[in-house]
Amino acid sequence: MTASSADEPTTPHTRSWSAPGEGHLGALVLHGLTGNPGGVLPVARHLTEAGAAVEVPLLPGHGTAWRDLTRVGWRDWARTARTSLAVLRARSERQVVVGLSMGGALTLLLAETEPDLAGIALINPAVTFDDPRRRILPLARRLGVSVGAIGDDIAQHGRYEGAYPRVPAAAIAELAALQDRVRADLDQIRCPVLLLTSVHDHVVPPRDSDLVAHGVASDHVEQVALQRSYHVATLDHDGALVAEQIARFAARVAGPDAHATPPVGNQP
């Protein structure tokens, strides 16, 4: 995919997506809660055109009906991510993981437990749940409560992620549990980190990215502010920038001179 790919029409992709690659770089790309592979496909295709082997799994409970999220938990999402990473390892030498929103939390989880990753790229990672209603999540879960959609937060007119119209309290509780698990071990992450953060995000506060930047133990943390996009930046005005930044980062951290790459500071 070229840099202009972010301007292509958006349609939901409710199946996993895969590309074989050339053998050196492998990239696992993870979508967010209530979303689907279509939300991150521009990034995946851009990485493919750069020669990477790519896996974009459809996470359990997604791509069907929103009520199916009541039947799965964060460990199911993590298991699928690990399985896809294992597939990549079988056909590539170095691997990076990319995640949007909840996919960012899963990416961090993998980095905490898979120290051989070449690097991780996070797009508006969701690592906190500060809503005061969190205390009633157990009750809401038992009662089968659901809330309105959290997807399709996109500034560009006519762009849609194809996310579920509702999200069960059970899925929100699982996300919160995943976030708690991830925050507890951020200091275990030592691989290079790229953070792409929308300044105007109506789903995940930008401070989540700051928490990650200050919490990881990596000496290579790069932050890029996205001025024109909302939460689903992969499909928004900054979509081409997101794809290009991630492809360059992946080539840098997984290339032959990766160990000589100096730390990169905050970017405007």
N, C-alpha and C positions, 0 to 999 in steps of 0.2 A: 504494500500500500504506500502511496506517495503522500507527501505532506498535505495534499488537498483532499485526502480521503475523509477528513472530518466533515466535509461539506456534502457528502453523499446522503441520500435519503436514509432515514433510520427505520428499520423494521425489527421486531423482537426476534431473537434467535433462542429458541427453547431447547436446543440440543447442545451437547458439548462440541467443541471445535478443536481441530488439531491440524498441524502442519509438520512435515518431516524434518526440514532443515538440512544443513550441510555438515553437521557432526560436531562442531566446536561448542557453540552457544545453545543453551536450552532456556526457554522462558516459560514459567508457569504464570498465568494471568487469571486473577480471581475477581468475580463480580460481587456486588453487595447484596444485602438483605432485601428480599422481594424483587430483586432484579434478575438478570439472565445474562448469558454470554454476549448478547448483542450490545450491552452497555459498555463493554471493554474491547469489543472486536476491532475498532480502529487501531488501538494500540497493538493488539495481537498481529494484525495484518502488517503493520509497519515493521514490527520485529521480524516477521517472516520474510519481508522483502530485503531485510538486512542479513538474511541467511540463517536466522535462528530456527531451531526446532521449537514449536510452541504447543502448549496444551492449555485450553480454556475449558475447564470442566463445568458442567451444570451442577450446581450444588444441590444436595438432597432437599426435597420439599419445594423446589423452584421449577418454573417452566410448565406447571400444570394448573393447579387452582390454589388460591391463597390458604384455604383450610388445610392443605397438605403440610403446611409449616407446623401444625400442631403435633405432627407425628414424628418430628425429627428434632435433634438438638445440636448444640455446637460441636459435640464430639463427632457427630456424623459429618458435618461440614469439614472438620479437620481431617477426618479419615479420608475423605474424597480428595482433599488437597494433597495429602501425603502419598496417596496412590498415584495421582497424576505426576507428582515430583519423581516418584520411582520410575515411571514410564519415561520421563525425560532423561533421567540418569542413564537409562539403558541405551540412549541414542545421542548423547551429547557429553562433552568433557567438562564444561562448567555450566552452572545454572544460576539464574536470577529468578526472583519471584516478584510479581507486580500485583498490587491489590487496590481496589476501589472501595472505600467506606468499610463495611464489615469485612470485605476481602482484604483490606489493609490490616485489620486485626488478625485475621488468619495468617497473613504474611508475616506479621510480627511473631506469632506463635511458632511458625516454622523456623524463623531465624533464631528463636530462643533455644530450639532443640536440635537444629541442623547446622552446626558450626561451619560446615564446609561450603555453604552458599557463597557465591561470588559477590552478591549484593542484593538489596531489596529496594523496590521503588513503591512509594505509598502515595495514593491520590486521595486526599481528604480522609485519612484513616479515622475510623470511629473507635475510640478507646475509652470514652467515658459515657456514663448515663446519669446525668445530674438531675433529672426530672424528679420533683418531690413526690410524684405518684409512684415512684419505684417501690415504696414500702407496701403498696397494695397489689403489686404484681402477682404474688402467690395466690391471693384471693381471685383476682381477675382471671388468672390462668385456670383455676378450678371451675370458674363460672363460664368459661369459654368466651370471654370478652375479646373483641377485636376493635381496632381503631382505624381511622382513615389512612389513606395512602401516604407513604413517605417518599415515594419514588418520583421520577420525572421533574426534579428540581433543576431546570435548565433555563438559562436566560435567553438562548436563541429561539426565536419564534419558529414553531412548526417542528421542533425536535422532540422526540419521545423515546423514553427508555423501554417502554413496554412492561413496566413493573406492575406488580399486583395492585389492585384497587384498595385492598385492605391488608392489615398485618395483625395476626393474632397476638394477644398478650403473652401467650406461651413462647412465641418466637422472640419477642422483646426481652423476656426473662432469660432466654438462652443467650441472646446477644450480650446482655448485661453480665452474665456469668463468664462468657468468653473474655469480655473486657477486663473483668477483675483478674482473671488468670493471666492475661497478657501484661497488664500493668505491674503485676508482682515481680515479673522477671525481665523487665526491659533492660536491666543492666547486664544481662547475659548476651546481649546482641553486640557483636564486635565487627561484623561485616560492614562494608560501605552502605550508606543509606541515602536515598534520594526522596525528598518530601516535596510534593506538589500540592499547594494549598490555595483553595479559592478564598479570596478576601471576603466575598459575599456568599455565604453558604447557609441555607435555611434548614439544613438537616444536622450537620456536624459542625460544632464551633471550631474556628481556626486554632483555638488554644489547644485542641487535641494534638495537632501537629507539633506545637511547641513543647507539649509534654513529652512526646516521643523524642524530639530533637535533644532535649535536655536529659532524658532518662536512659538512652542507650549508651553503651560503653564504646561505641565506634569512634575512631579518630578521623573518620571521613563522613561527615554529614553535610549534605547539600540541601538547601531550601530554595524553592522557586515559588514566588507569589503569582497567583493567577488572578488578574485584575478584572477580567471580563466574563467570568464563568461562575455559575452556581455549583451545586454539589456534584452533579454528574458531568464533571469537566471534560471527560473523554468524548462527550457528544456535543459539547458546547462551543462557544466562540474560540476558546483556547485549545480545542481538541488537537489541532495539528501541532501546536507547541508542546502539548503533553506527550504526544507520540514521539516527536523528535527528541525531546529531552530524555525520555526513557531509553530510546534506542542508542543515543550517544552514551548515556550512563552505562548501559549494559555492555557496549563495546569496550568502554574504558575499563570497567572493573573485571571483565572476563577475558580481556585481551592478553597477549603475551607480555605486555609491560605493566600488567595490573599492579603488581607489588611495588612498582616504582611510582605509582600515581600519588601525588601529594594530596592532603586533605583539601576539600573545597569548602569555602565558607558560604554564607547566605548570599543568595542572588536576588536582585530586585524583581 
